[in-house]
């Protein structure tokens, strides 16, 4: 069963996606979009990303990819290879009748899955904060922008941002 892989990430103008295993901005609109795009889908994430969230999110199945053979957490599925994680996500997607697999971080997981991604749902955060986790460099020529919406900062959004959706082009 082949299902599209889609990547969701919030990326600062300087490529930063996090610092000290935590979010570094308050963007309520981004969290709402994340929920909308992931609800009803299996989510693939690394152990550090899972630990920063702290729990399985409702309405989704969480697959944690980790090298730690002893890792276990309530309400999540654990895989130790990317191939195993993707197989598990496909099985879960079938049971959920999901239309794809959501990859939600962190940096290492993004680097491993970007070559497989058919779509990217990015929040471009218009700031350049300090951070220690970066979105990997990616070949933008392999994708086309299919939608872009710009927003100003506001009472519940710390920075101006853009929602940008990309679709892989060619094969």
TIVO-968096 format. One record per residue: residue number from 1; residue in three letters; x, y, z of N, C-alpha, C, O in turn. Coordinates in Angstrom, 3 decimals, padded with zeros to 6 digits. Layout:
// TIVO-968096
NUM | ALA | X | Y | Z | X | Y | Z | X | Y | Z | X | Y | Z
...
//
This chain:
// TIVO-968096
1 | UNK | 000.846 | -001.173 | 000.000 | 000.000 | 000.000 | 000.000 | 000.894 | 001.241 | 000.000 | 001.670 | 001.452 | 000.932
2 | UNK | 000.785 | 002.035 | -001.018 | 001.603 | 003.235 | -001.124 | 000.771 | 004.452 | -000.744 | -000.247 | 004.749 | -001.369
3 | UNK | 001.211 | 005.126 | 000.261 | 000.526 | 006.336 | 000.729 | 001.492 | 007.501 | 000.644 | 002.690 | 007.327 | 000.868
4 | UNK | 000.995 | 008.678 | 000.327 | 001.892 | 009.824 | 000.281 | 002.412 | 010.190 | 001.668 | 001.699 | 010.116 | 002.669
5 | UNK | 003.673 | 010.584 | 001.684 | 004.300 | 011.104 | 002.886 | 004.254 | 012.617 | 002.789 | 004.642 | 013.186 | 001.768
6 | UNK | 003.782 | 013.277 | 003.845 | 003.818 | 014.732 | 003.852 | 004.515 | 015.223 | 005.106 | 004.348 | 014.668 | 006.192
7 | UNK | 005.296 | 016.271 | 004.933 | 006.104 | 016.838 | 006.001 | 005.438 | 018.106 | 006.507 | 004.996 | 018.938 | 005.715
8 | UNK | 005.365 | 018.255 | 007.819 | 004.884 | 019.482 | 008.457 | 006.019 | 020.033 | 009.307 | 006.614 | 019.314 | 010.110
9 | UNK | 006.312 | 021.318 | 009.122 | 007.361 | 021.942 | 009.928 | 007.113 | 023.438 | 010.018 | 006.574 | 024.051 | 009.097
10 | UNK | 007.517 | 024.015 | 011.144 | 007.561 | 025.461 | 011.313 | 009.037 | 025.838 | 011.336 | 009.804 | 025.355 | 012.169
11 | UNK | 009.422 | 026.712 | 010.402 | 010.839 | 026.998 | 010.173 | 011.056 | 028.506 | 010.205 | 010.395 | 029.251 | 009.481
12 | UNK | 011.973 | 028.946 | 011.037 | 012.318 | 030.368 | 011.088 | 013.097 | 030.746 | 009.831 | 013.598 | 029.882 | 009.111
13 | UNK | 013.189 | 032.046 | 009.580 | 013.906 | 032.534 | 008.398 | 015.353 | 032.045 | 008.360 | 015.923 | 031.900 | 007.279
14 | UNK | 015.949 | 031.791 | 009.515 | 017.331 | 031.311 | 009.575 | 017.426 | 029.783 | 009.638 | 018.497 | 029.239 | 009.909
15 | UNK | 016.314 | 029.094 | 009.391 | 016.308 | 027.631 | 009.351 | 016.069 | 026.959 | 010.683 | 015.944 | 025.735 | 010.731
16 | UNK | 016.002 | 027.710 | 011.765 | 015.821 | 027.143 | 013.095 | 014.417 | 026.550 | 013.229 | 013.431 | 027.143 | 012.793
17 | UNK | 014.351 | 025.354 | 013.848 | 013.061 | 024.726 | 014.130 | 012.861 | 024.488 | 015.627 | 011.759 | 024.147 | 016.056
18 | UNK | 013.913 | 024.664 | 016.420 | 013.778 | 024.456 | 017.852 | 015.049 | 024.808 | 018.591 | 016.088 | 025.082 | 017.990
19 | UNK | 014.943 | 024.795 | 019.909 | 016.092 | 025.054 | 020.756 | 015.907 | 024.289 | 022.057 | 014.860 | 024.376 | 022.698
20 | UNK | 016.922 | 023.546 | 022.434 | 016.895 | 022.793 | 023.684 | 015.642 | 021.913 | 023.767 | 015.013 | 021.800 | 024.819
21 | UNK | 015.299 | 021.294 | 022.635 | 014.176 | 020.358 | 022.535 | 012.829 | 020.997 | 022.902 | 011.995 | 020.380 | 023.565
22 | UNK | 012.639 | 022.239 | 022.460 | 011.365 | 022.911 | 022.725 | 011.048 | 023.865 | 021.579 | 011.926 | 024.280 | 020.823
23 | UNK | 009.763 | 024.198 | 021.475 | 009.333 | 025.231 | 020.534 | 009.870 | 026.570 | 021.008 | 010.001 | 026.797 | 022.210
24 | UNK | 010.177 | 027.444 | 020.085 | 010.780 | 028.710 | 020.482 | 009.931 | 029.915 | 020.099 | 010.419 | 031.044 | 020.085
25 | UNK | 008.666 | 029.675 | 019.790 | 007.762 | 030.778 | 019.490 | 006.351 | 030.363 | 019.863 | 006.053 | 029.183 | 020.048
26 | UNK | 005.506 | 031.349 | 019.965 | 004.097 | 031.093 | 020.218 | 003.332 | 031.484 | 018.965 | 003.227 | 032.662 | 018.622
27 | UNK | 002.801 | 030.474 | 018.288 | 002.003 | 030.684 | 017.081 | 000.754 | 029.808 | 017.187 | 000.743 | 028.664 | 016.733
28 | UNK | -000.273 | 030.351 | 017.781 | -001.512 | 029.609 | 017.958 | -002.066 | 029.131 | 016.615 | -002.583 | 028.019 | 016.510
29 | UNK | -001.954 | 029.977 | 015.594 | -002.475 | 029.614 | 014.268 | -001.750 | 028.410 | 013.688 | -002.364 | 027.578 | 013.021
30 | UNK | -000.443 | 028.310 | 013.938 | 000.329 | 027.171 | 013.457 | -000.104 | 025.893 | 014.167 | -000.211 | 024.842 | 013.535
31 | UNK | -000.354 | 025.970 | 015.469 | -000.797 | 024.789 | 016.206 | -002.165 | 024.313 | 015.714 | -002.416 | 023.111 | 015.631
32 | UNK | -003.039 | 025.252 | 015.393 | -004.347 | 024.879 | 014.845 | -004.195 | 024.205 | 013.486 | -004.869 | 023.218 | 013.192
33 | UNK | -003.306 | 024.748 | 012.665 | -003.072 | 024.148 | 011.343 | -002.465 | 022.753 | 011.490 | -002.847 | 021.828 | 010.773
34 | UNK | -001.532 | 022.607 | 012.407 | -000.922 | 021.305 | 012.676 | -002.002 | 020.288 | 013.027 | -002.013 | 019.177 | 012.497
35 | UNK | -002.902 | 020.669 | 013.915 | -003.977 | 019.761 | 014.317 | -004.848 | 019.393 | 013.111 | -005.173 | 018.224 | 012.903
36 | UNK | -005.218 | 020.401 | 012.326 | -006.080 | 020.165 | 011.169 | -005.426 | 019.198 | 010.174 | -006.091 | 018.308 | 009.643
37 | UNK | -004.130 | 019.372 | 009.925 | -003.449 | 018.566 | 008.914 | -003.110 | 017.153 | 009.397 | -003.001 | 016.232 | 008.587
38 | UNK | -002.942 | 016.979 | 010.707 | -002.531 | 015.671 | 011.215 | -003.677 | 014.820 | 011.737 | -003.543 | 013.599 | 011.814
39 | UNK | -004.794 | 015.427 | 012.095 | -005.911 | 014.680 | 012.667 | -006.338 | 013.564 | 011.713 | -006.556 | 013.801 | 010.525
40 | UNK | -006.453 | 012.355 | 012.241 | -006.878 | 011.220 | 011.436 | -005.763 | 010.577 | 010.633 | -006.028 | 009.723 | 009.787
41 | UNK | -004.512 | 010.972 | 010.883 | -003.359 | 010.417 | 010.171 | -002.341 | 009.837 | 011.154 | -002.247 | 010.294 | 012.293
42 | UNK | -001.593 | 008.847 | 010.721 | -000.457 | 008.441 | 011.544 | 000.624 | 009.523 | 011.444 | 000.864 | 010.087 | 010.377
43 | UNK | 001.267 | 009.795 | 012.580 | 002.330 | 010.790 | 012.623 | 003.646 | 010.092 | 012.948 | 003.729 | 009.304 | 013.890
44 | UNK | 004.658 | 010.389 | 012.167 | 005.996 | 009.859 | 012.397 | 006.847 | 010.965 | 012.980 | 006.917 | 012.067 | 012.436
45 | UNK | 007.497 | 010.656 | 014.100 | 008.377 | 011.637 | 014.731 | 009.521 | 010.924 | 015.433 | 009.454 | 009.726 | 015.708
46 | UNK | 010.558 | 011.675 | 015.713 | 011.677 | 011.153 | 016.474 | 011.377 | 011.170 | 017.961 | 010.412 | 011.788 | 018.410
47 | UNK | 012.212 | 010.485 | 018.713 | 012.029 | 010.384 | 020.158 | 012.084 | 011.754 | 020.843 | 011.262 | 012.051 | 021.710
48 | UNK | 013.051 | 012.582 | 020.453 | 013.174 | 013.899 | 021.103 | 011.933 | 014.754 | 020.843 | 011.464 | 015.461 | 021.735
49 | UNK | 011.406 | 014.688 | 019.626 | 010.188 | 015.440 | 019.320 | 009.038 | 014.926 | 020.176 | 008.274 | 015.710 | 020.740
50 | UNK | 008.921 | 013.604 | 020.268 | 007.853 | 013.046 | 021.110 | 008.015 | 013.515 | 022.552 | 007.040 | 013.923 | 023.184
51 | UNK | 009.234 | 013.462 | 023.073 | 009.450 | 013.860 | 024.462 | 009.163 | 015.345 | 024.677 | 008.753 | 015.747 | 025.766
52 | UNK | 009.376 | 016.159 | 023.643 | 009.056 | 017.584 | 023.798 | 007.539 | 017.803 | 023.842 | 007.063 | 018.725 | 024.504
53 | UNK | 006.786 | 016.955 | 023.138 | 005.316 | 017.026 | 023.194 | 004.832 | 016.428 | 024.510 | 003.938 | 016.969 | 025.160
54 | UNK | 005.433 | 015.306 | 024.892 | 005.159 | 014.717 | 026.193 | 004.051 | 013.693 | 026.266 | 003.869 | 013.050 | 027.300
55 | UNK | 003.300 | 013.529 | 025.174 | 002.195 | 012.567 | 025.204 | 001.737 | 012.285 | 023.779 | 002.051 | 013.024 | 022.846
56 | UNK | 000.992 | 011.207 | 023.639 | 000.350 | 010.922 | 022.360 | -000.782 | 011.922 | 022.168 | -001.502 | 012.237 | 023.116
57 | UNK | -000.940 | 012.417 | 020.958 | -001.981 | 013.396 | 020.678 | -003.268 | 012.688 | 020.261 | -003.214 | 011.715 | 019.509
58 | UNK | -004.415 | 013.152 | 020.730 | -005.679 | 012.477 | 020.398 | -006.020 | 012.581 | 018.911 | -005.693 | 013.562 | 018.245
59 | UNK | -006.692 | 011.534 | 018.413 | -007.173 | 011.538 | 017.039 | -006.114 | 011.203 | 016.005 | -006.352 | 011.317 | 014.802
60 | UNK | -004.955 | 010.793 | 016.472 | -003.846 | 010.423 | 015.595 | -003.151 | 009.217 | 016.196 | -003.251 | 008.968 | 017.397
61 | UNK | -002.455 | 008.479 | 015.368 | -001.581 | 007.408 | 015.858 | -000.157 | 007.927 | 015.754 | 000.234 | 008.461 | 014.716
62 | UNK | 000.622 | 007.775 | 016.818 | 001.981 | 008.290 | 016.857 | 002.972 | 007.150 | 016.726 | 002.917 | 006.178 | 017.480
63 | UNK | 003.882 | 007.270 | 015.762 | 004.984 | 006.331 | 015.600 | 006.265 | 007.086 | 015.925 | 006.581 | 008.094 | 015.294
64 | UNK | 006.993 | 006.591 | 016.912 | 008.244 | 007.210 | 017.334 | 009.395 | 006.379 | 016.780 | 009.496 | 005.180 | 017.036
65 | UNK | 010.256 | 007.040 | 016.020 | 011.451 | 006.403 | 015.474 | 012.614 | 006.730 | 016.400 | 012.933 | 007.899 | 016.620
66 | UNK | 013.242 | 005.699 | 016.939 | 014.335 | 005.888 | 017.885 | 015.372 | 004.786 | 017.757 | 015.063 | 003.656 | 017.379
67 | UNK | 016.612 | 005.141 | 018.080 | 017.676 | 004.136 | 018.132 | 017.727 | 003.472 | 019.510 | 018.425 | 002.474 | 019.691
68 | UNK | 017.001 | 004.015 | 020.470 | 017.013 | 003.510 | 021.839 | 016.164 | 002.241 | 021.931 | 014.938 | 002.317 | 021.851
69 | UNK | 016.800 | 001.070 | 022.099 | 016.031 | -000.177 | 022.126 | 015.112 | -000.299 | 023.335 | 014.190 | -001.113 | 023.327
70 | UNK | 015.347 | 000.490 | 024.364 | 014.522 | 000.402 | 025.556 | 013.416 | 001.434 | 025.619 | 012.673 | 001.488 | 026.599
71 | UNK | 013.294 | 002.263 | 024.577 | 012.279 | 003.318 | 024.620 | 010.880 | 002.737 | 024.520 | 010.602 | 001.884 | 023.677
72 | UNK | 010.008 | 003.213 | 025.394 | 008.583 | 002.868 | 025.351 | 007.830 | 004.046 | 025.953 | 008.327 | 004.721 | 026.854
73 | UNK | 006.650 | 004.279 | 025.452 | 005.799 | 005.337 | 025.998 | 004.347 | 004.945 | 025.784 | 003.996 | 004.308 | 024.792
74 | UNK | 003.531 | 005.331 | 026.715 | 002.117 | 004.984 | 026.653 | 001.455 | 005.631 | 025.436 | 001.626 | 006.822 | 025.176
75 | UNK | 000.700 | 004.822 | 024.702 | -000.111 | 005.335 | 023.608 | 000.623 | 005.557 | 022.298 | 000.058 | 006.129 | 021.366
76 | UNK | 001.878 | 005.114 | 022.208 | 002.619 | 005.294 | 020.959 | 003.168 | 003.958 | 020.466 | 003.295 | 002.992 | 021.218
77 | UNK | 003.486 | 003.944 | 019.183 | 004.123 | 002.796 | 018.551 | 005.592 | 003.153 | 018.372 | 005.921 | 004.309 | 018.107
78 | UNK | 006.467 | 002.181 | 018.513 | 007.906 | 002.438 | 018.441 | 008.508 | 001.641 | 017.294 | 008.187 | 000.470 | 017.090
79 | UNK | 009.388 | 002.300 | 016.551 | 010.133 | 001.646 | 015.466 | 011.602 | 002.036 | 015.606 | 011.934 | 003.088 | 016.152
80 | UNK | 012.469 | 001.163 | 015.099 | 013.906 | 001.407 | 015.231 | 014.606 | 001.619 | 013.903 | 015.811 | 001.868 | 013.869
81 | UNK | 013.861 | 001.525 | 012.806 | 014.408 | 001.833 | 011.480 | 013.367 | 002.664 | 010.731 | 012.172 | 002.589 | 011.014
82 | UNK | 013.841 | 003.452 | 009.776 | 012.899 | 004.243 | 008.982 | 011.955 | 003.331 | 008.213 | 010.752 | 003.585 | 008.161
83 | UNK | 012.489 | 002.274 | 007.617 | 011.633 | 001.347 | 006.858 | 010.568 | 000.738 | 007.768 | 009.404 | 000.638 | 007.381
84 | UNK | 010.960 | 000.334 | 008.969 | 010.001 | -000.227 | 009.920 | 008.959 | 000.790 | 010.338 | 007.780 | 000.460 | 010.471
85 | UNK | 009.388 | 002.027 | 010.547 | 008.459 | 003.094 | 010.937 | 007.447 | 003.361 | 009.833 | 006.256 | 003.517 | 010.101
86 | UNK | 007.919 | 003.415 | 008.596 | 007.011 | 003.673 | 007.474 | 006.041 | 002.507 | 007.271 | 004.867 | 002.729 | 006.974
87 | UNK | 006.517 | 001.271 | 007.427 | 005.618 | 000.114 | 007.334 | 004.531 | 000.195 | 008.407 | 003.357 | -000.054 | 008.134
88 | UNK | 004.934 | 000.541 | 009.614 | 003.982 | 000.668 | 010.708 | 002.979 | 001.788 | 010.420 | 001.781 | 001.629 | 010.658
89 | UNK | 003.466 | 002.907 | 009.915 | 002.569 | 004.019 | 009.552 | 001.579 | 003.595 | 008.474 | 000.402 | 003.950 | 008.542
90 | UNK | 002.040 | 002.842 | 007.482 | 001.137 | 002.377 | 006.416 | 000.046 | 001.479 | 006.986 | -001.124 | 001.605 | 006.623
91 | UNK | 000.434 | 000.571 | 007.884 | -000.559 | -000.309 | 008.503 | -001.577 | 000.499 | 009.302 | -002.781 | 000.255 | 009.218
92 | UNK | -001.090 | 001.454 | 010.069 | -001.988 | 002.293 | 010.874 | -002.882 | 003.138 | 009.978 | -004.070 | 003.305 | 010.257
93 | UNK | -002.311 | 003.671 | 008.903 | -003.096 | 004.488 | 007.968 | -004.224 | 003.671 | 007.361 | -005.339 | 004.166 | 007.198
94 | UNK | -003.936 | 002.424 | 007.029 | -004.977 | 001.556 | 006.485 | -006.103 | 001.357 | 007.477 | -007.277 | 001.425 | 007.111
95 | UNK | -005.759 | 001.112 | 008.725 | -006.769 | 000.910 | 009.755 | -007.568 | 002.186 | 010.018 | -008.750 | 002.131 | 010.356
96 | UNK | -006.907 | 003.336 | 009.860 | -007.553 | 004.633 | 010.114 | -008.246 | 005.184 | 008.870 | -008.968 | 006.179 | 008.944
97 | UNK | -008.027 | 004.538 | 007.736 | -008.487 | 005.047 | 006.440 | -007.936 | 006.445 | 006.182 | -008.637 | 007.337 | 005.706
98 | UNK | -006.651 | 006.604 | 006.514 | -005.971 | 007.894 | 006.335 | -005.471 | 008.024 | 004.908 | -005.219 | 007.030 | 004.227
99 | UNK | -005.333 | 009.263 | 004.469 | -004.896 | 009.531 | 003.092 | -003.393 | 009.723 | 002.962 | -002.891 | 009.910 | 001.854
100 | UNK | -002.665 | 009.679 | 004.078 | -001.233 | 009.872 | 004.009 | -000.582 | 009.723 | 005.359 | -001.243 | 009.462 | 006.364
101 | UNK | 000.730 | 009.893 | 005.365 | 001.551 | 009.769 | 006.564 | 002.160 | 011.130 | 006.855 | 002.823 | 011.711 | 005.997
102 | UNK | 001.938 | 011.641 | 008.062 | 002.462 | 012.946 | 008.457 | 003.803 | 012.782 | 009.163 | 003.907 | 012.041 | 010.141
103 | UNK | 004.820 | 013.466 | 008.673 | 006.132 | 013.490 | 009.318 | 006.236 | 014.832 | 010.026 | 006.101 | 015.883 | 009.399
104 | UNK | 006.479 | 014.795 | 011.351 | 006.390 | 016.022 | 012.128 | 007.667 | 016.374 | 012.900 | 007.628 | 017.227 | 013.787
105 | UNK | 008.777 | 015.746 | 012.586 | 010.046 | 016.167 | 013.177 | 010.710 | 015.095 | 013.999 | 010.156 | 014.019 | 014.221
106 | UNK | 011.853 | 015.394 | 014.427 | 012.668 | 016.575 | 014.343 | 013.613 | 016.564 | 013.154 | 013.352 | 015.952 | 012.118
107 | UNK | 014.721 | 017.267 | 013.346 | 015.650 | 017.532 | 012.254 | 016.148 | 016.249 | 011.577 | 016.183 | 016.178 | 010.349
108 | UNK | 016.529 | 015.246 | 012.355 | 017.034 | 014.002 | 011.761 | 015.949 | 013.276 | 010.975 | 016.208 | 012.730 | 009.903
109 | UNK | 014.744 | 013.271 | 011.509 | 013.636 | 012.591 | 010.831 | 013.296 | 013.337 | 009.538 | 013.028 | 012.710 | 008.513
110 | UNK | 013.307 | 014.671 | 009.583 | 013.085 | 015.448 | 008.360 | 014.135 | 015.105 | 007.315 | 013.801 | 014.894 | 006.149
111 | UNK | 015.390 | 015.047 | 007.715 | 016.466 | 014.763 | 006.761 | 016.281 | 013.395 | 006.110 | 016.565 | 013.229 | 004.923
112 | UNK | 015.809 | 012.421 | 006.873 | 015.616 | 011.075 | 006.340 | 014.394 | 010.963 | 005.437 | 014.381 | 010.158 | 004.505
113 | UNK | 013.366 | 011.767 | 005.708 | 012.110 | 011.594 | 004.988 | 011.879 | 012.599 | 003.863 | 011.017 | 012.371 | 003.013
114 | UNK | 012.625 | 013.706 | 003.834 | 012.418 | 014.685 | 002.750 | 012.522 | 014.058 | 001.363 | 011.738 | 014.418 | 000.485
115 | UNK | 013.462 | 013.130 | 001.126 | 013.508 | 012.513 | -000.209 | 012.259 | 011.707 | -000.562 | 012.021 | 011.419 | -001.735
116 | UNK | 011.470 | 011.347 | 000.428 | 010.257 | 010.551 | 000.210 | 008.991 | 011.399 | 000.145 | 007.943 | 010.924 | -000.292
117 | UNK | 009.088 | 012.636 | 000.574 | 007.901 | 013.482 | 000.737 | 007.313 | 013.903 | -000.602 | 008.032 | 014.325 | -001.508
118 | UNK | 006.004 | 013.781 | -000.709 | 005.281 | 014.270 | -001.879 | 004.782 | 015.689 | -001.661 | 004.635 | 016.459 | -002.611
119 | UNK | 004.520 | 016.036 | -000.379 | 004.054 | 017.381 | -000.050 | 004.795 | 017.891 | 001.171 | 005.206 | 017.124 | 002.042
120 | UNK | 004.956 | 019.213 | 001.212 | 005.502 | 019.878 | 002.386 | 004.492 | 020.941 | 002.813 | 004.060 | 021.758 | 002.000
121 | UNK | 004.125 | 020.924 | 004.066 | 003.236 | 021.944 | 004.634 | 004.099 | 022.716 | 005.636 | 004.277 | 022.289 | 006.777
122 | UNK | 004.629 | 023.854 | 005.192 | 005.569 | 024.589 | 006.011 | 004.952 | 025.875 | 006.538 | 004.192 | 026.555 | 005.849
123 | UNK | 005.295 | 026.180 | 007.759 | 005.009 | 027.487 | 008.328 | 006.338 | 028.215 | 008.350 | 007.250 | 027.842 | 009.088
124 | UNK | 006.440 | 029.252 | 007.541 | 007.661 | 030.055 | 007.510 | 007.490 | 031.159 | 008.541 | 006.675 | 032.066 | 008.374
125 | UNK | 008.272 | 031.067 | 009.606 | 008.192 | 032.012 | 010.716 | 009.153 | 033.156 | 010.424 | 010.356 | 032.937 | 010.284
126 | UNK | 008.635 | 034.361 | 010.334 | 009.446 | 035.503 | 009.919 | 010.157 | 036.115 | 011.127 | 009.819 | 037.191 | 011.620
127 | UNK | 011.156 | 035.365 | 011.565 | 012.019 | 035.743 | 012.683 | 013.312 | 034.949 | 012.533 | 013.369 | 033.994 | 011.758
128 | UNK | 014.332 | 035.334 | 013.259 | 015.615 | 034.620 | 013.230 | 016.099 | 034.366 | 014.653 | 017.099 | 034.939 | 015.086
129 | UNK | 015.388 | 033.508 | 015.377 | 015.754 | 033.248 | 016.767 | 016.979 | 032.339 | 016.867 | 017.348 | 031.663 | 015.907
130 | UNK | 017.591 | 032.338 | 018.029 | 018.658 | 031.385 | 018.320 | 018.026 | 030.001 | 018.422 | 016.902 | 029.859 | 018.903
131 | UNK | 018.744 | 028.997 | 017.973 | 018.268 | 027.630 | 018.119 | 019.378 | 026.646 | 017.881 | 020.445 | 026.998 | 017.378
132 | UNK | 019.119 | 025.391 | 018.252 | 020.118 | 024.348 | 018.047 | 019.615 | 023.227 | 017.140 | 020.328 | 022.251 | 016.906
133 | UNK | 018.397 | 023.362 | 016.631 | 017.846 | 022.380 | 015.691 | 017.428 | 023.133 | 014.430 | 016.770 | 024.171 | 014.497
134 | UNK | 017.824 | 022.590 | 013.283 | 017.595 | 023.256 | 012.004 | 016.898 | 022.318 | 011.038 | 017.146 | 021.112 | 011.037
135 | UNK | 016.023 | 022.883 | 010.215 | 015.424 | 022.117 | 009.130 | 016.520 | 021.833 | 008.119 | 017.326 | 022.718 | 007.832
136 | UNK | 016.574 | 020.626 | 007.572 | 017.650 | 020.322 | 006.626 | 017.542 | 021.136 | 005.338 | 016.457 | 021.544 | 004.924
137 | UNK | 018.682 | 021.354 | 004.729 | 018.705 | 022.003 | 003.419 | 017.991 | 021.071 | 002.449 | 018.219 | 019.862 | 002.460
138 | UNK | 017.122 | 021.640 | 001.606 | 016.358 | 020.812 | 000.677 | 016.350 | 021.466 | -000.696 | 016.535 | 022.675 | -000.832
139 | UNK | 016.133 | 020.646 | -001.695 | 016.177 | 021.096 | -003.084 | 014.812 | 021.649 | -003.487 | 013.909 | 020.899 | -003.857
140 | UNK | 014.676 | 022.961 | -003.410 | 013.384 | 023.590 | -003.722 | 013.001 | 023.426 | -005.183 | 011.829 | 023.569 | -005.530
141 | UNK | 013.968 | 023.129 | -006.047 | 013.634 | 022.948 | -007.467 | 012.821 | 021.672 | -007.691 | 012.223 | 021.505 | -008.753
142 | UNK | 012.791 | 020.785 | -006.721 | 012.028 | 019.544 | -006.834 | 010.575 | 019.700 | -006.389 | 009.795 | 018.749 | -006.436
143 | UNK | 010.222 | 020.920 | -005.955 | 008.875 | 021.183 | -005.464 | 008.353 | 022.464 | -006.081 | 009.123 | 023.338 | -006.481
144 | UNK | 007.034 | 022.564 | -006.152 | 006.419 | 023.828 | -006.574 | 005.466 | 024.280 | -005.471 | 004.848 | 023.468 | -004.783
145 | UNK | 005.367 | 025.576 | -005.328 | 004.436 | 026.143 | -004.353 | 003.030 | 025.985 | -004.905 | 002.742 | 026.407 | -006.025
146 | UNK | 002.155 | 025.374 | -004.113 | 000.766 | 025.228 | -004.549 | -000.158 | 026.179 | -003.801 | -001.273 | 026.447 | -004.250
147 | UNK | 000.302 | 026.691 | -002.661 | -000.453 | 027.741 | -001.985 | 000.460 | 028.460 | -001.005 | 001.389 | 027.881 | -000.442
148 | UNK | 000.165 | 029.741 | -000.821 | 000.921 | 030.543 | 000.137 | 000.000 | 031.619 | 000.694 | -000.643 | 032.363 | -000.047
149 | UNK | -000.045 | 031.679 | 002.022 | -000.847 | 032.691 | 002.707 | 000.039 | 033.366 | 003.746 | 000.672 | 032.697 | 004.564
150 | UNK | 000.078 | 034.709 | 003.708 | 000.894 | 035.493 | 004.629 | 000.025 | 036.071 | 005.737 | -001.111 | 036.483 | 005.502
151 | UNK | 000.583 | 036.095 | 006.965 | -000.148 | 036.592 | 008.127 | 000.754 | 037.476 | 008.976 | 001.957 | 037.238 | 009.083
152 | UNK | 000.164 | 038.486 | 009.570 | 000.880 | 039.371 | 010.494 | 000.880 | 038.752 | 011.887 | 000.065 | 037.882 | 012.195
153 | UNK | 001.797 | 039.210 | 012.715 | 001.767 | 038.778 | 014.107 | 000.510 | 039.363 | 014.748 | -000.055 | 040.344 | 014.265
154 | UNK | 000.098 | 038.754 | 015.818 | -001.117 | 039.205 | 016.490 | -001.092 | 038.808 | 017.946 | -000.057 | 038.383 | 018.458
155 | UNK | -002.226 | 038.941 | 018.624 | -002.241 | 038.662 | 020.059 | -001.891 | 037.213 | 020.410 | -001.372 | 036.951 | 021.495
156 | UNK | -002.168 | 036.267 | 019.500 | -001.889 | 034.850 | 019.792 | -000.800 | 034.288 | 018.888 | -000.507 | 033.093 | 018.929
157 | UNK | -000.205 | 035.148 | 018.077 | 000.872 | 034.748 | 017.177 | 002.027 | 035.731 | 017.359 | 001.925 | 036.904 | 016.997
158 | UNK | 003.114 | 035.238 | 017.919 | 004.246 | 036.067 | 018.312 | 004.937 | 036.762 | 017.137 | 005.402 | 037.894 | 017.270
159 | UNK | 005.004 | 036.084 | 015.990 | 005.697 | 036.616 | 014.818 | 004.778 | 036.580 | 013.600 | 003.787 | 035.851 | 013.569
160 | UNK | 005.131 | 037.383 | 012.603 | 004.483 | 037.232 | 011.301 | 004.922 | 035.880 | 010.737 | 005.993 | 035.377 | 011.074
161 | UNK | 004.091 | 035.301 | 009.882 | 004.391 | 033.971 | 009.347 | 003.650 | 033.778 | 008.040 | 002.745 | 034.538 | 007.695
162 | UNK | 004.054 | 032.746 | 007.324 | 003.386 | 032.352 | 006.083 | 003.146 | 030.853 | 006.124 | 004.015 | 030.089 | 006.544
163 | UNK | 001.961 | 030.433 | 005.685 | 001.692 | 029.018 | 005.456 | 002.006 | 028.765 | 003.986 | 001.393 | 029.368 | 003.105
164 | UNK | 002.955 | 027.880 | 003.723 | 003.356 | 027.593 | 002.350 | 003.269 | 026.085 | 002.128 | 003.881 | 025.302 | 002.855
165 | UNK | 002.504 | 025.695 | 001.121 | 002.358 | 024.276 | 000.772 | 003.075 | 024.018 | -000.534 | 002.918 | 024.757 | -001.506
166 | UNK | 003.867 | 022.954 | -000.542 | 004.651 | 022.556 | -001.716 | 004.218 | 021.171 | -002.173 | 003.825 | 020.332 | -001.363
167 | UNK | 004.294 | 020.947 | -003.458 | 004.026 | 019.633 | -004.061 | 005.265 | 019.234 | -004.838 | 005.834 | 020.048 | -005.566
168 | UNK | 005.690 | 017.973 | -004.688 | 006.832 | 017.467 | -005.447 | 006.492 | 017.508 | -006.937 | 005.365 | 017.205 | -007.329
169 | UNK | 007.454 | 017.878 | -007.750 | 007.275 | 017.891 | -009.202 | 008.106 | 016.776 | -009.821 | 009.139 | 016.387 | -009.276
170 | UNK | 007.658 | 016.269 | -010.945 | 008.390 | 015.187 | -011.622 | 008.336 | 013.896 | -010.847 | 007.439 | 013.671 | -010.034
171 | UNK | 009.314 | 013.050 | -011.112 | 009.346 | 011.754 | -010.409 | 010.533 | 011.623 | -009.523 | 010.703 | 010.596 | -008.866
//
